[in-house]
């Protein structure tokens, strides 16, 4: 549960805050009929996060009321008129206002009314491993303190990065009740992987100026901070043995996976280990001890295929002695060998450090939970599975694992409006209520104009324990003013199609969700790989028909008509959705022109080249507004060889892909 403390004159009790109706509460009027009645104060030595929090408070109060509330230094407060309200941001002045910042736990934040002041302060932390000076950016708790107020008191909603995605309800007079809030995010790690920062994979994939890129990065950072992205956990994940072949391959080939007969050993950074070999566990422990026996050690297997087929490893699997070729390819159940490996490691390591944990993934051919097998205390697993794997999550938890949600769900659908809001959201809530200690979503590629409701949903559920999936959808739609009803219909339209499509899920190999769903039916019809990373782009012309897209366009046309008499911001939000669908249509056109199965009769390679150029022009136009992250998408398409003009696949002369 979130830690929420309130200290009163009677006794220290748990409470969220005392609303204005309480007899002892002191309401403070911050803005009266558009006129500022308060100032925002920060210390001259305030850090970057504290200054960001102060700027957030100032800008959102202005959006809500039109009032220009000045930011001053705390030393100037004593000279102000007695009736001026002080909004004090940051730790330097908090102790003087009665907040013991030294007592704050990592990522805790406080919002407290004291006399004519409201104090906003948080324990801003980071891991600091690479750059201690930048560590404060990891968890921006002071921003969250301000965000708590903006969310609960002003109704602020951050749909997507940037001004258009920021909504605050209009209120000419702003009155704050007496507040006494102390909170810490429930979930220890909250992470949405984003690709905006990456450099373009090739020069012709570059769409932004340096100034545009910097502005977008700043807006994304603010969006993530406002949604409480960050962590206080010590758990590390990621492929742990990428250097092992280089370090030990020559002297200790026995450390590495034995291939099936006739297959060459894997001698790369993705080489798998022979985990049944006691010498492998001994070397892992030796490296850990050399690093100082820290409280957590990452033992995630390397990605890809090439699992050990030796008799000892295969004997540990369930069932034992599966076909060596299937084992090598990762097409067998290999959970048993890894559970054995983890259990042996943690027992030996805890003889040196009783508090140590080891972290790994439940992924690929070792994602299925063991039947009747228990994990020793201290094993933390990042589960990579579908959003239907309720039984699997519960079984891993019952086996003794501490669990992180580490899905690949957002690699599905390409640029289309793939928004399984209730199915993903309800699974997230289930995991959160069943011992989830962190989440790490891979990857937010940047299709905000089509998949933004899903991004917002997960960010919101990760920071607000009290909201349901329907609550968050309602929040999102309410920001569209007079077009709220039509936007709700538009989102429901695409969620319904998403459910009927039933994309297969990438989870270290493909996991079928519904072989009779539209996605798998269409993939079989055109002899496509059902893996969504392989086929989310090629399948677009077949799965997303003109009739389907025209139906969506008709709903957006009604939304535009409804928004015509509303504010410019509401109209811009509807246009944002329109541009997202426009981008998806053009991607579909380019893919269709590339593929003889879908290419219009008489179309030429010049038509494909022209459409691909128009696609890049559109991305250049809409990327600065976050409708799509064009450079991130270009990088993804180049890596996955999607036929959109920059990747190697491009124009196809012969039938098939």
C-alpha angles and dihedrals in degrees: 000000000000113000106241116173133180125184117205133174089256103051142322104271138163115261140138099222140311109256123219092267093069111106095229096044121116113212117207122207109218098174127018117196091331095314118118115244096173143051130214114231130197132170117255088240093051113145126238094267093050091050090049089051092051091049090049091053092048097047096046093048088053093049090051100044110008090240119141104219112192124232110220137168117268091241088068095058096088091059094057124102114272093247094056114111117228119216101191117195124192143023102279095076098028097089091054087053092052102265115126100212092181089066094056116113120227109292094006119138136190134210110185137167114218115173107305093347136088112200121206115190138149142180099253108199143163140176092259093196098130105022118012090190090060096042093095089067092065097076114017099195095162089057087051091054089056089040091056089058094043091049101044100031104031101027092236115180125189104202097168136343119292138035098297091054092052114091127183123172114247115252123159091196120046119193120180119206120223105285132201109167131158116173143162124193110262095223116067096215126028114180137162109184110228129191101198094105097056120109115245113272091230135009097255089056090065113109106158138068117234089254093052092048092050092049093049091047091052090050092049092049090052091049092051092046092051089053091051097247109173142085145240097186125110094213117122126197137178135094102320103189104051092123098043099093091051092046102039109010097099099044099031111032086154088074090070137078117279110229124222117266111291094018123110119237117257108250103179140094087277095057114138124227133239092242094184090064108099089211090065092057090045091054092048090052092046091055090048092051091047088056090056100268094275123198093256133036126187116226100165111152118242116266126256134034133313104096120176116271099188117133094248095053093044091050089061094055126096108262093024125230099023119178109295093223091053090047093050091050093048092246095124133073105265100165094111096063093050094047088053090049094048093046092052092047097050094047092054095041093051089059085069101032115018091195098053122123129191122214129207141148129264091214147126112002091352099052097097114092119247119258110240094343122127127212119224115244115277102045116128118191131194103213116217108188143110125297088249096061098108095137092047093051092049092047093053089048092049089049088061105261125142104225138221120185105232107166133167091211097129095063087078128098100017109224094341126112093265101165115156089175101164098036095050094035096050091048090051090052091048091051092046090053091047105060101288106163097180146357134213114185117203116228138002095181094177113261092142095152092059107019100029095109089060093048090049092047095055094043091050097046089050093057104032117056093184099059128094126209090258091050091056094046088051091051091051094049094045090066088068094070113198089008093057095108095049092046090051088052091048092052092046090050092057095039089055091051091046090056092048091048093052098191116211112250128238110230106152089307125009123295116200115226101182121356088198094052119114093253097056093039090054093045091053092046092057096035093246128156107259091219104114094217088057099041111025090098102036092050096054098093092049101040100039105055127191088250092055094048093043089056090054092046090054091056091049090050088058089048090053091049092049091048094049093094096039130085126301088248092058091048090049091053092053089047087052090061091044091053091049091056091043089056092049091051092052093048088052090051093051092048091048092051090051095054125065090212092066104019114124113247112271095015115144137205087257088061090053092048091049093049092047090052091049089052091055090047090052092049090050089053100047103031096081088058092051093242083131132351094236098186092048090049092047089053091050093048092048091050093047094039093237112178099245102117105270100061123082094252099066118133114017119208099188130052120270133027 
